[in-house]
Amino acid sequence: KQWYQRRVAITAGEVVHERFIVKLPDDTPDLAKVAPLVCAGITMWDPLRYYGATKGDKKMKIGIVGIGGLGTMGIKLASTLGHEVVAVSSSDKKVELAKEKGALHYVDTSSPASINSHNNSLDLILNTVSAPHNLMTYLGLLSTNGTLVQLGAVATPLQFYQFPLLAQRKSIAGSMVGGMKSLQECVDFCVEKDIYPDIEIVDASKVDEIFINLSKANAGGLRYVLDIEASF
C-alpha cells in the first residue's frame, strides 16, 4: 500500500503525439470496457495476428493456457475469429467458465486422459501462465510446425527437452503487448464484434484486496477497472 502511495500518479489528461492515439468509434460503449483492451486485449490479439489467426484465410486449432483475465479474453478473440479453441488449465475447475467464453474443448493437465485427447493437435498455443510450470505438457499438445507463445512473465528459468522441437519442428516463442497498428486493429475488431474483457469496476480502497486475491487465483477471469472519480 505504501508503494502505491509513493509511486503512482493519476492524471485527468495528457498531451501525446497523434501516432500514439487510439481512435474509437462515436458509438463506442462504456469506456470502462474499452480500457482493458489496451492490456488484455492487445496482449492476446498481437500473437494471434502475428501467427496468421486474424487474416481469416485459414482456420486453426488454438490452445489458450490459463483461464484468467488474459485467457478468457484470448478465448473470446480466437473463437470470434472462427477458430477451434481449446482451453487448457491445471484442473477441471474452470470448464464452465472456459466454455461460456467460447472454448469448444477443455484440457485438464492433471488428467493424462484429458491431455491425450488433444495431443499433437494444436496449431498455436498462447500460454498466459506467469508461475513456474512444465512446458513439456504444452509442447506435447502442439502439432507438427506448431508454436507455443509465452505471454506470462515467469521469473525463473523454464526447462524442456529439445527432441519435440527437433522431430516435429515445434517452436517456443514469446510476445508482449503490441504496436499501435495492431492495437488499433484490436480495438476496431472488438468494438465491431462487441467483445470485451469481463470487468469489475472498483475504487482505490479495493486495490490491496484485489492484489491479494489475484496473487492466489483469478477464478472469474476478471479485469479490474479503477474508478478514479469514486476514489477521492
C-alpha positions in Angstrom: 0.0 0.0 0.0 2.8 2.4 0.8 4.5 1.6 -2.5 1.4 2.8 -4.3 1.1 5.9 -2.2 4.7 6.9 -3.1 4.9 5.8 -6.7 1.6 6.2 -8.5 0.4 9.4 -10.0 -3.1 9.9 -11.5 -3.9 12.4 -14.3 -7.1 13.5 -15.9 -5.4 14.2 -19.2 -2.2 14.1 -21.2 -0.9 15.5 -24.5 0.7 13.0 -26.8 1.7 12.7 -30.5 -1.3 11.6 -32.7 0.7 8.5 -33.6 0.0 7.2 -30.1 -3.7 7.8 -30.1 -6.2 5.0 -30.5 -9.4 6.1 -32.4 -12.7 5.0 -31.0 -16.0 5.0 -32.9 -18.6 7.5 -31.9 -20.9 4.7 -30.7 -18.2 3.1 -28.5 -19.9 1.8 -25.3 -18.8 2.4 -21.8 -15.0 3.3 -21.8 -14.6 1.1 -18.7 -15.0 -1.9 -21.0 -12.7 -0.5 -23.6 -9.8 0.4 -21.3 -8.6 -3.3 -20.7 -8.3 -3.8 -24.4 -5.0 -1.9 -24.3 -3.8 -4.6 -21.9 -5.5 -7.9 -22.0 -6.9 -7.3 -25.5 -3.7 -6.4 -27.3 -1.7 -9.0 -25.3 -3.8 -11.8 -26.8 -4.5 -10.1 -30.2 -0.9 -9.5 -31.2 0.3 -13.1 -31.2 -2.9 -14.2 -33.0 -2.2 -11.5 -35.6 1.5 -12.4 -35.9 0.8 -16.1 -36.4 -1.9 -15.5 -39.0 -5.0 -16.2 -37.0 -6.6 -12.8 -37.7 -6.4 -13.0 -41.5 -9.5 -15.1 -42.0 -7.9 -17.3 -44.7 -7.4 -20.4 -42.6 -9.0 -22.0 -39.6 -6.7 -23.1 -36.8 -6.9 -25.1 -33.6 -5.7 -22.8 -30.9 -4.9 -23.6 -27.3 -5.3 -21.0 -24.5 -3.4 -21.9 -21.4 -4.5 -20.2 -18.1 -8.2 -19.2 -17.9 -7.8 -15.9 -16.0 -8.1 -12.3 -17.1 -5.9 -12.8 -20.2 -7.0 -16.3 -21.0 -10.7 -15.6 -21.1 -10.1 -12.7 -23.5 -8.0 -14.9 -25.7 -10.8 -17.4 -25.9 -13.2 -14.7 -26.9 -11.0 -13.4 -29.6 -9.9 -16.7 -31.1 -13.4 -18.2 -31.1 -14.9 -15.0 -32.6 -12.3 -15.2 -35.3 -13.7 -18.6 -36.2 -11.0 -20.9 -34.8 -11.4 -24.1 -32.8 -10.4 -23.1 -29.3 -9.0 -25.5 -26.6 -8.9 -24.1 -23.1 -6.0 -25.5 -21.0 -5.9 -25.4 -17.2 -4.3 -27.3 -14.3 -7.6 -28.6 -13.0 -11.2 -29.0 -14.1 -12.5 -26.1 -12.0 -12.8 -23.7 -15.0 -14.6 -25.9 -17.5 -17.8 -24.0 -17.4 -16.1 -20.6 -17.5 -14.0 -21.5 -20.5 -16.9 -22.9 -22.5 -19.0 -19.9 -21.6 -16.4 -17.7 -23.1 -16.3 -19.7 -26.4 -13.9 -22.7 -25.9 -15.1 -25.8 -27.7 -12.8 -28.2 -25.8 -11.1 -28.2 -22.4 -7.8 -29.9 -21.3 -7.2 -30.6 -17.6 -3.4 -31.0 -17.4 -3.8 -33.0 -14.2 -5.6 -35.7 -16.2 -3.4 -37.8 -18.6 -6.6 -38.9 -20.5 -7.6 -35.3 -21.0 -4.1 -34.4 -22.3 -4.0 -37.4 -24.6 -7.3 -36.4 -26.2 -5.6 -33.4 -27.8 -2.0 -34.4 -28.1 -0.2 -33.3 -31.3 -3.3 -31.4 -32.5 -2.9 -27.6 -31.7 -1.5 -25.2 -34.3 -0.9 -22.5 -31.9 -0.8 -22.2 -28.1 -1.0 -18.9 -26.2 0.4 -19.5 -22.7 -0.6 -16.9 -20.1 0.7 -18.7 -17.0 3.2 -16.5 -15.1 4.1 -19.0 -12.4 6.8 -21.7 -12.8 5.4 -24.7 -14.8 6.4 -27.6 -17.0 6.4 -26.6 -20.7 6.6 -30.3 -21.8 2.9 -30.7 -21.2 2.1 -27.9 -23.7 4.7 -29.0 -26.3 3.0 -32.3 -26.4 -0.3 -30.7 -27.4 1.3 -28.9 -30.4 1.0 -30.4 -33.8 4.0 -30.5 -36.3 5.1 -26.9 -37.0 3.1 -25.7 -34.1 4.2 -22.7 -31.9 3.9 -22.2 -28.1 3.9 -18.5 -27.4 4.9 -17.5 -23.9 2.9 -14.5 -22.6 3.2 -14.9 -18.8 6.4 -13.4 -17.4 8.0 -16.2 -15.4 10.9 -15.0 -13.2 12.6 -18.4 -13.0 14.1 -20.5 -15.9 11.8 -23.0 -17.6 13.1 -26.4 -18.7 12.1 -28.5 -21.7 13.5 -31.3 -23.8 14.6 -30.4 -27.3 13.5 -33.5 -29.1 9.9 -32.5 -29.7 11.2 -29.3 -31.3 13.7 -31.2 -33.5 11.5 -34.0 -34.6 8.3 -32.0 -35.4 9.6 -28.5 -36.0 7.8 -27.2 -32.9 8.7 -23.8 -31.7 8.7 -21.8 -28.5 8.3 -18.0 -28.9 7.4 -15.0 -26.8 5.2 -11.9 -27.2 4.5 -8.8 -25.1 1.6 -6.5 -26.0 1.8 -4.9 -29.5 2.4 -1.8 -31.6 -0.1 1.0 -32.3 -1.3 -0.5 -35.7 -2.0 -3.8 -34.0 -3.7 -2.1 -31.1 -6.0 -0.1 -33.4 -6.9 -3.3 -35.3 -7.7 -5.0 -31.9 -9.9 -2.2 -30.7 -11.7 -1.9 -34.0 -12.4 -5.6 -34.1 -13.6 -5.8 -30.5 -15.9 -2.8 -30.8 -17.3 -4.1 -34.0 -17.9 -7.6 -32.6 -18.9 -6.4 -29.1 -16.1 -8.3 -27.4 -14.7 -7.0 -24.2 -12.9 -8.4 -21.1 -15.1 -9.2 -18.2 -14.6 -6.3 -15.8 -15.3 -5.2 -12.3 -15.2 -1.5 -11.5 -13.6 -0.7 -8.2 -12.4 2.3 -6.2 -8.9 2.8 -4.8 -9.8 1.4 -1.4 -10.1 -2.1 -3.0 -6.6 -2.2 -4.6 -4.8 -4.0 -1.8 -7.6 -6.6 -1.6 -7.6 -7.2 -5.3 -3.8 -7.8 -5.4 -4.1 -10.3 -2.6 -6.9 -12.1 -4.4 -5.1 -12.1 -7.8 -1.9 -13.5 -6.1 -4.0 -16.6 -5.3 -6.1 -17.0 -8.4 -8.5 -15.2 -10.8 -11.5 -17.5 -10.5 -13.8 -15.3 -12.6 -11.3 -14.3 -15.2 -11.9 -10.6 -14.4 -10.0 -7.4 -15.3 -10.4 -4.7 -12.7 -11.0 -1.1 -13.7 -10.2 1.7 -11.2 -12.9 4.3 -10.9 -10.8 7.5 -10.2 -13.8 9.8 -9.5 -15.2 7.4 -6.9 -11.8 7.1 -5.2 -11.5 10.6 -3.9 
